[in-house]
Amino acid sequence: IQAEEDESHMDLPKVDDKEGAVPAGSVTDHTTTEREEESIGDGESVKERKLRENAEKFEFQAEVGRLMDIIINSLYSNKDIFLRELISNASDALDKIRFMSLTDPGLLGEGDAAELDIRISIDKENKVLKLRDRGIGMTKDNLIQNLGTIAKSGTSAFLEQMQKSGDMNLIGQFGVGFYSVYLVADYIEVISKHNDDKQWIWESKADGNFAISEDTEGEDLQRGTQINIYLKDDCVEYLEEDKLKELVTKYSEFINFPIYLYGSKEVSKEVPIEDDEDDEEAEDEEAEGEEEEEEEDDMDVEDDEESEDDEPTTKTVKETVYDWELLNDTKAIWLRSSSEVTEEEYHKFYKALTKSEEEPMAYSHFKAEGDVEFKSVLFIPAKAEAGMFDNYYSNNAALKLYVRRVFISDEFDELVPKYLSFLKGLVDSDTLPLNVSREMLQQHSSLKTIKKKLVRKALDMIRKLAEEDKDDEEEKEDSDSEAEAADESKEDGESAYDKFWKEFGKAIKLGIIEDSSNRTRLSKLLRFQTSKSDGKFISLDEYVSNMKKDQKQIYYLAGASMEEVSKSPFLEKLIKKDLEVIYFTDPIDEYVMQNLTEFDDYKFANASKEDLKFGDKDDEEKKREKETKEEFKDLTKWWKTLLGADEVEAVKISNRLSTTPCVVVTSKYGWSANMERIMKSQALSDDSRSSYMKGRKTLEINPRHPIIKDLKEKYTENNEDEKEL
């Protein structure tokens, strides 16, 4: 196993991933198991087992004894990660020998020794889990320095850091990943062979002592390291093949070297059918009787012979065989250039990563360089998960974090903001600083840098999806009528971005509310229906391009349904003037518009609020409006007094009505009537606490409507007779 930290540790240059890889597993030599069983001992229990008498014995550092106790009893919260750490170390050892073989190919050796892989085997009878690699191996000095000295950065410094932080769920930065194996084992054997030394056995019971002796009893490893893990009684689950497959798939699926598990599987086999002798004699007697009775009928005899020929001579049986099974056949495509990866490969990788049968809606593959270097592949799923917004603030992002192709966690809330938690994919970094357990980032500034770049790339991916749809629509418009008729069925279907908006549109709206730094980018991704869109969804860019020359505002109206907003009296004058109005029918739209006040230097105007303007007025229009206000001054004053200050703030002449006699609008800076309706429908709403947010009401009357004219005449005739009025 690769030493956790040694003097030869360095950032190694990248080499061909395929060099040294083994395409398929080979069957174990039948004598291997026998030799290993002989080397285990006479069957004593792990607790009774003693270190080899002829071994040279050592003591760990004084601080190491304390640290081992912390590791076993407090440090790790998840035992499963021991296999991840061991496989990661094995991969490092294989990387090192592969790199050194570039200048000296003879280091790899020949035959099995040249096959760079990791192999896991199980001995259920003795409760031993074995992990072997053909990496660089360790000399006796390496074993003493690297497995006898925990963390070359200083164990005392590590313990001091632990005491300061108070975080007892940390481990990795300090080179103690190997010792996580004591979470599941009481006794460990590390058998290692380096090209420059003999084969040695390092053994320890995690009691503050370890021993090293020359290996003269076991199998010749030729080169590499094998760890024999004598499992605790409560950890025998790690002897199950399914459990090991699950852990390798979860944590080490994209390790650069093949990982094999020696296990059993059932195969179908064709074998000859063997009949009992009695059955054969009975059949012979029956056949002779039939021949004597029907000897004259040649045709029947021929038919009997044909039927006998048709009877099967073999049968299929299930047989259990043992062989090496490759566990990590999915390639880490993010390590390759995006120009070298085909769309089919992206789709296949997405299905392997998410365990989904559907193809992604879109994907983005990129490499980020700078203070923190990382590679990433992001996918937009074809459909939103059920209940995605039900537990919006408690759901974790679906991105997986890898470091050098080793899975670290999929529970990072800080990788992407909540509104992008629907994204699938991964982030892999070779330079990411980790704390000891590899379960949290040590420097939050690095995480912020990754988050910023991921958000930018994710929004670019969504933007490109929208632009592709726009280009497709333009091509359809430019096509001739014959092609349009042929594609009529396609035009009726949803475009790619329409499907995205249907599934994830609410996430974009939540982003506008939560992410002020990307609000402008997100606003370009909004889609909505308008008074002129004929049921189609358009963008704000399209709305602005369709605006009238003298139009200075973007008009919108929010309501409970499309029917309600489209027939609202608030829109009468706007529709009459041929001004386009955006329709909002989702409750979250009200919150969105509280945060999105303008777009492309145009202010948003709510058609249900007071002081609605339709553009610049000429002098004649201003004069006429002033005369109308003066004419209805007494009526509006009387009407306000009649309703009372608690009901309305004012009664005014309306400039938005054409066919409706009057309408109630809300003040410019309070909640709209629709927003009040939404807030009242909340299960825990409190009118007393939200009263200060309610907009003041204004009654607007239509001076051209017959009812209002008649009311004015009656007021003029009977203004002193309150009963008559």
C-alpha positions in Angstrom: 0.0 0.0 0.0 1.2 3.5 -0.8 2.7 5.0 2.3 0.4 7.8 3.6 3.2 10.4 3.4 6.9 9.8 2.4 9.8 11.7 1.2 9.1 10.8 -2.4 5.6 12.3 -2.4 5.2 14.8 -5.2 2.7 16.0 -7.7 3.1 13.5 -10.5 2.6 14.4 -14.1 -0.4 12.9 -15.8 0.2 9.8 -17.9 -2.0 7.7 -20.2 -4.8 6.3 -18.1 -4.9 3.0 -20.1 -1.2 2.1 -19.5 -1.0 -0.9 -17.3 -4.7 -1.5 -17.2 -6.0 -5.1 -17.2 -9.0 -5.7 -19.6 -10.2 -8.8 -17.7 -9.6 -10.7 -14.5 -7.7 -14.0 -14.4 -8.6 -17.0 -12.3 -6.7 -17.5 -9.0 -4.1 -20.2 -8.9 -5.6 -23.2 -7.0 -2.6 -23.3 -4.6 -2.9 -19.7 -3.6 -5.8 -20.3 -1.2 -4.0 -23.2 0.4 -0.9 -21.2 1.0 -2.9 -18.3 2.4 -4.8 -20.6 4.8 -1.6 -22.1 6.0 -0.1 -18.7 6.7 -3.1 -17.6 8.8 -2.3 -19.9 11.7 -3.9 -22.7 13.6 -7.3 -21.0 13.8 -6.7 -19.0 17.0 -9.0 -16.1 17.6 -7.8 -12.6 16.7 -7.7 -11.5 20.4 -5.6 -14.5 21.3 -3.2 -14.0 18.4 0.3 -12.9 19.3 2.9 -11.1 17.2 5.5 -13.4 15.6 8.2 -14.4 18.0 11.0 -13.9 15.6 9.8 -10.4 14.6 11.5 -7.2 15.5 9.1 -5.3 17.7 8.6 -1.5 18.0 6.5 0.9 19.9 4.4 3.7 18.4 5.1 7.3 19.4 3.6 8.3 22.7 1.1 10.5 21.0 0.2 7.7 18.6 -1.3 5.6 21.3 -3.7 8.5 22.1 -4.4 9.0 18.4 -5.2 5.3 17.8 -7.7 5.5 20.6 -9.3 8.5 19.1 -9.5 6.9 15.7 -11.1 3.7 16.9 -13.5 5.3 19.4 -14.3 8.8 18.3 -12.9 10.0 15.0 -14.9 8.3 12.3 -18.7 8.3 12.2 -18.9 5.9 9.2 -17.0 2.6 9.2 -17.5 2.1 5.5 -14.8 4.6 4.6 -12.0 2.3 5.6 -12.2 0.5 2.2 -12.2 3.8 0.4 -9.0 4.9 2.2 -7.2 1.6 1.5 -8.2 1.6 -2.2 -7.1 5.2 -2.5 -3.7 4.3 -1.0 -3.4 1.3 -3.3 -4.2 3.6 -6.3 -1.4 6.0 -5.2 1.1 3.1 -5.0 0.1 1.9 -8.5 0.4 5.5 -9.8 3.9 5.7 -8.5 5.2 2.5 -10.0 3.5 3.4 -13.3 5.2 6.8 -13.4 8.6 5.3 -12.5 8.2 2.7 -15.2 8.0 5.4 -17.9 11.8 5.8 -17.6 12.6 2.3 -16.5 10.1 -0.2 -18.0 11.9 -3.1 -16.3 10.5 -2.0 -12.9 7.1 -3.4 -13.8 8.4 -6.9 -14.3 6.7 -9.6 -16.4 3.5 -11.6 -16.2 1.1 -11.0 -13.4 3.5 -8.4 -11.8 3.1 -6.1 -14.8 -0.7 -6.0 -14.4 -1.5 -2.9 -12.5 -4.7 -3.6 -10.6 -6.3 -3.9 -7.1 -7.8 -7.2 -6.0 -10.1 -7.9 -3.1 -10.7 -11.4 -1.7 -12.7 -12.9 1.2 -12.0 -15.6 3.7 -15.3 -16.1 5.5 -14.2 -19.0 7.6 -11.4 -17.0 9.3 -13.2 -13.6 9.0 -10.4 -12.1 6.9 -10.7 -9.5 4.2 -7.7 -9.2 1.9 -6.8 -6.3 -0.3 -3.8 -6.5 -2.7 -2.2 -4.1 -5.1 0.8 -4.5 -7.5 2.0 -1.0 -6.7 5.5 0.2 -5.7 5.5 -1.7 -2.4 7.4 -0.7 0.8 10.8 -1.5 2.1 11.4 -2.3 5.8 12.3 1.3 6.4 9.2 2.5 4.6 7.1 0.3 6.8 8.7 1.6 10.0 8.5 5.2 8.9 5.1 5.3 7.3 3.1 2.9 9.3 4.9 3.4 12.6 4.8 7.2 12.4 1.3 8.5 12.0 1.3 11.8 10.1 4.7 13.2 9.1 3.2 16.7 9.5 3.4 15.9 13.2 1.1 13.9 15.4 1.4 16.4 18.2 0.4 19.2 15.8 -2.6 17.1 14.7 -3.7 16.5 18.3 -3.3 20.1 19.1 -5.4 21.0 16.1 -8.1 18.6 17.2 -8.2 20.1 20.6 -8.5 23.6 19.2 -11.2 22.8 16.7 -13.1 20.5 18.9 -14.2 18.6 15.8 -14.0 14.9 16.4 -15.2 13.9 13.0 -12.0 14.7 11.1 -9.2 12.7 9.5 -7.0 12.6 6.0 -5.0 15.8 5.7 -2.6 14.5 8.4 -1.9 11.1 6.7 -3.8 8.8 9.0 -6.3 7.4 6.5 -4.7 3.9 6.7 -5.5 3.6 10.4 -9.2 3.9 9.7 -9.0 0.1 9.1 -9.0 -0.4 12.9 -12.6 0.7 12.8 -13.4 -2.8 11.6 -10.4 -4.8 12.7 -8.5 -5.8 15.8 -5.5 -7.2 14.0 -3.8 -6.1 10.8 -1.1 -7.7 8.6 0.6 -5.7 5.9 2.7 -7.8 3.6 4.8 -5.7 1.2 7.5 -6.3 -1.4 9.6 -3.5 -2.9 11.8 -4.1 -5.9 14.8 -3.0 -3.8 14.1 -5.1 -0.7 12.9 -8.5 0.6 9.3 -9.2 1.4 8.3 -8.0 4.9 5.3 -8.4 7.2 4.1 -5.5 9.3 1.6 -6.5 12.0 -0.2 -4.7 14.8 -3.2 -5.0 17.1 -3.6 -1.2 17.6 -2.4 -1.5 21.1 0.6 0.8 20.8 3.0 -1.8 19.4 3.8 -3.2 16.0 6.2 -5.8 14.7 8.1 -6.3 11.4 9.6 -9.6 10.2 10.8 -11.1 7.0 8.0 -13.0 5.2 9.2 -16.5 4.6 5.9 -18.3 5.0 3.5 -16.6 2.6 3.1 -16.2 -1.1 5.7 -14.3 -3.1 4.0 -11.0 -4.0 6.8 -10.2 -6.6 6.0 -6.6 -6.0 3.2 -4.6 -4.2 1.3 -4.8 -0.9 -1.4 -7.1 0.6 -3.4 -6.1 3.7 -5.0 -8.9 5.7 -7.8 -7.4 7.8 -9.0 -9.7 10.6 -12.5 -8.3 11.1 -14.2 -7.7 14.4 -17.2 -9.9 15.3 -19.6 -7.0 14.7 -18.1 -6.2 11.3 -18.6 -9.5 9.5 -20.9 -7.7 7.0 -17.8 -6.6 5.1 -17.3 -10.3 4.2 -20.5 -10.1 2.0 -19.8 -9.7 -1.7 -22.8 -7.4 -2.2 -21.6 -5.1 0.6 -18.1 -4.8 -0.9 -19.6 -4.2 -4.4 -21.7 -1.4 -2.9 -18.8 0.3 -1.2 -16.5 0.1 -4.3 -19.2 1.4 -6.6 -20.0 4.3 -4.2 -16.5 5.4 -3.3 -14.0 4.1 -5.8 -16.0 3.6 -9.0 -13.7 5.9 -11.0 -10.3 4.9 -9.6 -7.8 4.8 -12.4 -7.0 1.1 -12.1 -9.2 -1.9 -12.3 -10.6 -3.2 -9.0 -11.5 -6.9 -8.9 -13.4 -8.9 -6.4 -13.0 -12.7 -6.1 -16.5 -14.1 -5.7 -19.0 -16.6 -6.8 -21.6 -16.4 -9.5 -24.1 -18.7 -11.1 -23.6 -19.7 -14.7 -25.8 -21.8 -17.0 -24.3 -25.0 -18.4 -25.4 -27.6 -20.8 -25.0 -31.2 -19.6 -26.0 -34.6 -21.2 -29.3 -36.1 -20.0 -28.6 -39.3 -18.1 -31.7 -41.7 -17.8 -32.0 -44.4 -15.1 -31.4 -48.0 -16.3 -34.9 -49.0 -15.3 -36.4 -46.3 -17.4 -34.2 -47.4 -20.3 -35.3 -51.1 -20.0 -39.0 -50.1 -19.8 -38.6 -48.0 -22.9 -36.9 -50.8 -24.7 -39.7 -53.3 -23.8 -42.4 -50.8 -24.8 -40.6 -50.1 -28.1 -40.4 -53.9 -28.9 -44.1 -54.3 -28.1 -45.0 -51.5 -30.4 -42.9 -53.0 -33.2 -44.5 -56.4 -32.9 -48.0 -54.9 -33.0 -47.4 -52.4 -35.8 -44.7 -54.2 -37.8 -46.8 -53.9 -40.9 -47.1 -50.1 -40.6 -43.8 -48.7 -41.9 -44.9 -45.1 -41.9 -45.7 -45.2 -38.2 -42.3 -46.7 -37.4 -40.6 -43.9 -39.3 -42.6 -41.3 -37.4 -41.6 -42.9 -34.1 -37.9 -42.7 -35.1 -38.2 -39.1 -36.0 -39.9 -38.2 -32.7 -37.1 -40.0 -30.9 -34.5 -38.0 -32.8 -36.3 -34.7 -31.8 -36.0 -35.5 -28.0 -33.3 -33.2 -26.4 -30.0 -34.9 -25.4 -28.8 -32.1 -23.1 -30.3 -30.0 -20.3 -29.4 -26.6 -18.7 -28.3 -26.6 -15.1 -27.0 -23.8 -12.8 -23.5 -24.1 -11.6 -21.6 -21.9 -9.0 -18.2 -20.8 -10.1 -15.5 -18.6 -8.5 -13.7 -16.0 -10.5 -12.5 -12.4 -10.4 -15.2 -9.8 -11.2 -14.4 -6.3 -12.4 -16.2 -3.7 -10.2 -15.2 -0.4 -11.7 -15.8 -0.6 -15.5 -17.2 3.0 -15.8 -14.6 5.3 -17.2 -13.9 8.7 -15.7 -14.8 10.7 -18.8 -14.3 14.0 -17.1 -10.5 13.5 -17.2 -10.6 13.6 -21.0 -11.1 16.6 -23.2 -14.7 17.4 -24.0 -13.9 17.3 -27.7 -12.9 13.6 -27.4 -16.1 12.4 -25.6 -19.1 11.6 -27.7 -22.7 12.3 -26.8 -23.4 8.6 -26.5 -20.6 8.4 -23.9 -22.0 11.3 -21.9 -25.4 9.6 -21.9 -23.9 6.3 -20.8 -21.9 8.0 -18.0 -25.0 9.9 -16.8 -27.0 6.7 -16.5 -24.2 5.0 -14.6 -23.7 8.0 -12.3 -27.4 8.5 -11.5 -28.7 4.9 -11.9 -31.3 6.3 -14.2 -32.7 4.9 -17.5 -33.4 8.3 -19.0 -31.0 10.4 -21.0 -30.1 13.9 -19.7 -31.8 17.0 -21.1 -28.4 18.8 -21.4 -24.8 18.5 -20.1 -21.7 20.6 -19.6 -18.1 19.4 -19.4 -15.4 21.8 -18.4 -12.1 22.3 -16.6 -11.5 25.2 -14.2 -8.0 26.6 -13.6 -6.8 29.2 -11.1 -6.5 29.2 -7.3 -8.5 25.9 -7.2 -8.2 23.6 -10.2 -11.0 21.1 -10.8 -12.8 19.3 -13.6 -16.6 18.9 -13.7 -19.4 17.3 -15.6 -22.9 18.8 -15.0 -26.2 17.3 -16.2 -29.8 18.5 -16.3 -32.1 15.6 -15.7 -35.0 14.8 -18.1 -37.5 15.2 -15.2 -37.6 16.8 -11.8 -37.6 14.4 -8.8 -41.0 14.0 -7.2 -41.4 16.4 -4.3 -38.3 18.4 -5.3 -39.7 21.6 -3.8 -41.5 20.0 -0.8 -38.4 20.0 1.3 -36.5 22.7 -0.6 -34.3 24.0 2.2 -33.5 20.6 3.7 -32.6 18.9 0.4 -28.9 18.4 -0.4 -27.4 19.1 -3.8 -27.1 16.1 -6.1 -23.5 16.8 -7.1 -20.8 14.4 -6.0 -17.3 15.6 -4.8 -14.3 13.6 -5.8 -10.6 14.1 -5.1 -8.3 12.3 -7.5 -11.2 10.2 -8.6 -12.0 9.1 -5.0 -15.6 9.8 -3.9 -15.6 12.1 -0.9 -19.2 13.2 -0.3 -22.5 14.0 -2.0 -23.8 16.1 0.9 -22.1 19.4 0.3 -24.7 22.2 0.6 -22.1 24.8 -0.5 -21.2 23.4 -3.9 -24.2 24.9 -5.6 -27.0 27.1 -4.3 -30.3 25.5 -3.3 -32.1 26.5 -6.5 -29.7 24.5 -8.6 -29.9 21.4 -6.5 -31.7 19.6 -9.3 -28.4 19.4 -11.2 -26.6 16.0 -11.4 -23.0 15.4 -11.9 -19.6 15.6 -10.1 -16.7 17.8 -9.3 -13.1 16.3 -9.2 -10.1 18.2 -7.9 -6.5 17.2 -7.5 -5.5 20.2 -5.5 -8.5 20.6 -3.2 -7.4 21.0 0.4 -9.2 18.5 2.7 -9.5 18.0 6.4 -8.6 14.8 8.0 -11.7 12.7 7.2 -12.1 14.0 3.7 -15.7 14.7 4.7 -15.5 18.5 4.9 -13.5 21.1 3.1 -10.8 22.7 5.2 -10.7 26.1 3.5 -14.1 27.6 2.7 -12.6 30.1 0.3 -11.8 27.2 -2.0 -15.4 26.0 -1.8 -16.7 29.5 -2.6 -14.5 29.6 -5.7 -15.8 26.3 -6.9 -19.4 27.3 -6.2 -19.0 30.5 -8.2 -17.6 28.7 -11.3 -20.2 25.9 -11.1 -23.1 28.4 -11.0 -21.7 30.3 -13.9 -21.3 27.2 -16.0 -24.7 25.8 -15.0 -26.4 29.0 -16.1 -24.5 29.0 -19.3 -25.6 25.5 -20.0 -29.3 26.5 -19.4 -28.9 29.6 -21.6 -27.5 27.6 -24.5 -30.4 25.2 -24.2 -32.7 28.2 -24.6 -30.7 29.6 -27.5 -30.8 26.3 -29.3 -34.6 26.4 -29.2 -34.6 30.0 -30.5 -32.4 29.0 -33.4 -34.7 26.1 -34.2 -37.7 28.4 -34.3 -35.9 30.8 -36.7 -35.1 27.9 -39.0 -38.7 26.9 -39.0 -39.8 30.4 -39.9 -37.4 30.5 -42.8 -38.4 27.2 -44.2 -40.8 27.0 -47.1 -44.5 26.2 -46.7 -44.1 22.6 -47.9 -41.5 21.9 -45.1 -43.7 23.7 -42.6 -46.6 21.4 -43.4 -44.3 18.4 -43.1 -43.1 19.6 -39.7 -46.5 20.6 -38.4 -46.6 17.8 -35.9 -43.2 18.7 -34.5 -44.2 22.3 -34.0 -47.1 21.3 -31.9 -44.7 19.4 -29.6 -42.7 21.0 -26.7 -39.2 22.3 -27.4 -36.3 21.3 -25.3 -36.4 24.5 -23.2 -40.2 24.3 -22.9 -39.7 20.9 -21.3 -36.9 22.4 -19.0 -39.2 25.2 -18.0 -42.1 22.9 -17.2 -39.8 20.8 -14.9 -37.5 23.3 -13.4 -39.0 26.8 -14.1 -39.8 27.2 -10.4 -36.1 26.7 -9.6 -35.2 29.7 -11.8 -37.7 31.8 -10.1 -36.3 30.8 -6.7 -32.9 31.8 -8.0 -34.1 35.3 -8.8 -35.3 35.6 -5.2 -32.2 34.2 -3.6 -29.2 34.9 -5.8 -28.8 38.7 -6.3 -25.4 38.4 -7.9 -26.9 36.3 -10.8 -30.3 37.9 -11.0 -29.7 39.5 -14.4 -28.6 36.2 -15.9 -31.5 34.3 -14.4 -34.1 36.9 -15.6 -33.1 36.1 -19.2 -34.1 32.5 -18.5 -37.7 33.4 -17.4 -40.6 32.3 -19.5 -44.2 33.4 -19.3 -47.4 33.9 -21.3 -48.6 37.3 -22.4 -51.7 39.0 -23.8 -50.2 38.5 -27.3 -48.3 35.2 -27.1 -51.3 33.0 -28.0 -50.6 30.5 -25.2 -46.9 30.3 -26.0 -44.1 31.1 -23.5 -41.8 33.9 -24.3 -38.8 35.5 -22.7 -38.2 39.1 -21.4 -35.9 39.7 -24.3 -38.7 38.8 -26.7 -41.1 41.1 -24.8 -38.7 44.0 -25.0 -38.2 43.5 -28.7 -42.0 43.6 -29.2 -42.5 46.8 -27.2 -44.0 50.0 -28.7 -41.7 52.8 -29.5 -43.1 55.1 -26.8 -43.5 52.3 -24.2 -41.4 52.9 -21.1 -42.5 50.1 -18.8 -43.0 46.4 -18.8 -46.6 45.7 -17.8 -47.7 42.6 -15.9 -50.6 41.3 -13.9 -50.7 38.4 -11.4 -53.7 36.3 -10.5 -55.0 32.9 -9.6 -55.6 31.6 -13.1 -55.0 32.5 -16.7 -58.8 33.1 -17.2 -58.8 35.5 -14.3 -56.0 37.7 -15.4 -56.9 37.7 -19.1 -60.4 39.0 -18.3 -59.4 41.4 -15.6 -60.7 45.0 -15.9 -57.2 46.2 -15.0 -56.1 45.5 -18.6 -58.9 47.3 -20.5 -56.9 50.4 -21.4 -53.7 48.4 -21.9 -55.4 46.0 -24.4 -57.1 48.9 -26.1 -53.8 50.6 -26.7 -52.3 47.3 -28.0 -49.8 47.1 -25.2 -48.5 43.6 -24.3 -49.1 42.4 -20.7 -47.3 39.6 -19.0 -49.5 37.1 -17.2 -48.3 35.6 -13.9 -50.4 32.8 -12.4 -47.9 31.0 -10.1 -48.0 32.2 -6.5 -44.2 32.4 -6.4 -44.4 35.1 -9.2 -45.4 37.7 -6.7 -42.3 37.1 -4.7 -40.2 37.1 -7.9 -41.5 40.6 -8.9 -40.7 42.0 -5.5 -37.0 41.2 -6.2 -37.0 41.8 -9.9 -37.8 45.5 -10.3 -36.4 46.2 -13.8 -35.0 44.5 -16.9 -32.8 46.0 -19.6 -33.4 49.5 -18.1 -37.2 49.1 -18.2 -39.1 49.2 -15.0 -41.9 46.7 -14.2 -45.4 48.1 -13.7 -48.1 46.1 -12.0 -51.4 46.7 -13.8 -53.4 46.3 -10.5 -51.6 49.2 -8.7 -52.3 52.9 -8.7 -50.5 55.5 -10.8 -50.4 53.3 -13.9 -48.8 55.2 -16.8 -49.2 54.5 -20.5 -46.5 56.8 -21.9 -46.1 60.5 -22.3 -49.3 62.6 -22.5 -49.7 65.5 -25.0 -50.9 68.9 -23.8 -54.5 68.3 -25.0 -54.8 65.0 -23.1 -53.4 66.6 -20.0 -55.9 69.4 -20.3 -58.8 67.0 -20.8 -57.8 64.9 -17.8 -57.5 68.0 -15.6 -61.0 69.1 -16.6 -62.5 65.7 -15.9 -61.0 65.6 -12.4 -62.4 69.0 -11.7 -65.8 68.0 -13.0 -65.9 64.9 -10.7 -64.2 66.5 -7.7 -67.3 66.9 -5.6 -68.5 63.3 -6.3 -65.1 61.7 -5.5 -64.8 63.7 -2.3 -68.3 62.7 -1.2 -67.7 59.1 -2.2 -64.5 58.9 -0.1 -66.3 60.4 2.9 -69.1 57.9 2.5 -66.7 54.9 2.4 -64.5 56.1 5.2 -60.7 56.2 5.6 -60.5 52.7 6.8 -61.9 51.3 3.6 -60.2 53.4 0.9 -57.4 55.9 0.9 -58.9 57.9 -2.0 -61.4 57.9 -4.8 -59.9 59.0 -8.1 -60.7 59.2 -11.8 -59.3 56.2 -13.6 -57.2 56.2 -16.8 -57.2 52.4 -17.1 -60.9 51.6 -17.5 -62.9 51.4 -20.7 -66.1 49.3 -20.1 -66.0 48.8 -16.3 -67.6 51.4 -14.1 -65.1 51.2 -11.3 -62.2 49.2 -9.8 -60.2 49.0 -6.6 -56.4 49.3 -6.9 -53.7 49.0 -4.3 -51.0 51.5 -3.4 -47.8 51.5 -5.3 -45.6 50.2 -2.4 -47.7 47.7 -0.6 -48.9 44.2 -1.3 -51.1 43.8 -4.4 -54.6 42.3 -3.8 -53.3 39.0 -5.3 -50.4 38.9 -2.8 -52.8 39.5 0.1 -54.9 36.6 -1.2 -51.8 34.4 -1.2 -50.7 35.4 2.3 -54.2 34.9 3.7 -54.2 31.3 2.3 -51.1 30.4 4.4 -51.9 27.9 7.1 -50.2 30.0 9.8 -51.0 33.4 8.5 -51.5 36.2 11.1 -53.4 39.3 9.9 -52.3 41.4 12.8 -48.6 40.8 12.0 -48.9 41.4 8.2 -51.2 44.4 8.3 -48.4 46.8 7.8 -47.6 45.2 4.5 -51.1 45.5 3.1 -51.4 48.1 0.4 -53.8 51.0 0.9 -56.9 50.8 -1.4 -57.9 53.3 -3.9 -61.3 53.3 -5.7 -60.9 54.4 -9.4 -64.0 55.3 -11.3 -64.6 55.4 -15.0 -66.1 58.9 -15.8 -67.3 57.7 -19.2 -69.4 54.8 -17.9 -73.2 55.4 -17.9 -73.5 54.3 -14.2 -70.9 56.8 -13.1 -72.5 59.6 -15.2 -75.9 58.8 -13.8 -74.5 58.8 -10.2 -72.9 62.2 -10.8 -76.1 63.7 -12.1 -78.0 62.4 -9.0 -75.4 63.8 -6.7 -75.6 67.2 -8.4 -79.4 67.2 -8.1 -79.5 65.9 -4.5 -76.2 66.7 -2.9 -77.9 68.0 0.2 -80.3 65.1 0.6 -78.1 62.2 2.0 -81.1 59.9 2.2 -81.9 60.3 -1.5 -78.3 59.8 -2.4 
